[in-house]
């Protein structure tokens, strides 16, 4: 396998999901509170869930990465799990 092919295989992948109204609202609210995009928040939450629930350590695609427009003093902190 050549180097270019290996690099292409490690690039992030996009998915599309359907969410309930309430889950969407909770994600939107939290993303605004944390100053990050909803996409970034969802990727963070999924990676965090995989790491903690399955013992899987996903490749660091952006865990802890703040949205470009966020403030440097924003902290990533654990949040209570949503009932949804």
MODELLER restraints for C-alpha pairs under 7 A, 6 or more apart:
rsr = mdl.restraints
at = mdl.atoms
rsr.add(forms.Gaussian(group=physical.xy_distance, feature=features.Distance(at['CA:12:A'], at['CA:61:A']), mean=6.95, stdev=0.5))
rsr.add(forms.Gaussian(group=physical.xy_distance, feature=features.Distance(at['CA:23:A'], at['CA:84:A']), mean=6.17, stdev=0.5))
rsr.add(forms.Gaussian(group=physical.xy_distance, feature=features.Distance(at['CA:27:A'], at['CA:38:A']), mean=6.64, stdev=0.5))
rsr.add(forms.Gaussian(group=physical.xy_distance, feature=features.Distance(at['CA:28:A'], at['CA:38:A']), mean=6.27, stdev=0.5))
rsr.add(forms.Gaussian(group=physical.xy_distance, feature=features.Distance(at['CA:31:A'], at['CA:37:A']), mean=5.89, stdev=0.5))
rsr.add(forms.Gaussian(group=physical.xy_distance, feature=features.Distance(at['CA:31:A'], at['CA:38:A']), mean=5.42, stdev=0.5))
rsr.add(forms.Gaussian(group=physical.xy_distance, feature=features.Distance(at['CA:31:A'], at['CA:41:A']), mean=6.18, stdev=0.5))
rsr.add(forms.Gaussian(group=physical.xy_distance, feature=features.Distance(at['CA:34:A'], at['CA:74:A']), mean=6.90, stdev=0.5))
rsr.add(forms.Gaussian(group=physical.xy_distance, feature=features.Distance(at['CA:35:A'], at['CA:67:A']), mean=6.79, stdev=0.5))
rsr.add(forms.Gaussian(group=physical.xy_distance, feature=features.Distance(at['CA:35:A'], at['CA:70:A']), mean=5.04, stdev=0.5))
rsr.add(forms.Gaussian(group=physical.xy_distance, feature=features.Distance(at['CA:36:A'], at['CA:66:A']), mean=6.09, stdev=0.5))
rsr.add(forms.Gaussian(group=physical.xy_distance, feature=features.Distance(at['CA:36:A'], at['CA:67:A']), mean=4.61, stdev=0.5))
rsr.add(forms.Gaussian(group=physical.xy_distance, feature=features.Distance(at['CA:36:A'], at['CA:70:A']), mean=6.38, stdev=0.5))
rsr.add(forms.Gaussian(group=physical.xy_distance, feature=features.Distance(at['CA:37:A'], at['CA:67:A']), mean=6.25, stdev=0.5))
rsr.add(forms.Gaussian(group=physical.xy_distance, feature=features.Distance(at['CA:44:A'], at['CA:63:A']), mean=5.31, stdev=0.5))
rsr.add(forms.Gaussian(group=physical.xy_distance, feature=features.Distance(at['CA:47:A'], at['CA:58:A']), mean=6.44, stdev=0.5))
rsr.add(forms.Gaussian(group=physical.xy_distance, feature=features.Distance(at['CA:50:A'], at['CA:56:A']), mean=5.73, stdev=0.5))
rsr.add(forms.Gaussian(group=physical.xy_distance, feature=features.Distance(at['CA:51:A'], at['CA:57:A']), mean=5.12, stdev=0.5))
rsr.add(forms.Gaussian(group=physical.xy_distance, feature=features.Distance(at['CA:51:A'], at['CA:58:A']), mean=6.92, stdev=0.5))
rsr.add(forms.Gaussian(group=physical.xy_distance, feature=features.Distance(at['CA:64:A'], at['CA:76:A']), mean=6.56, stdev=0.5))
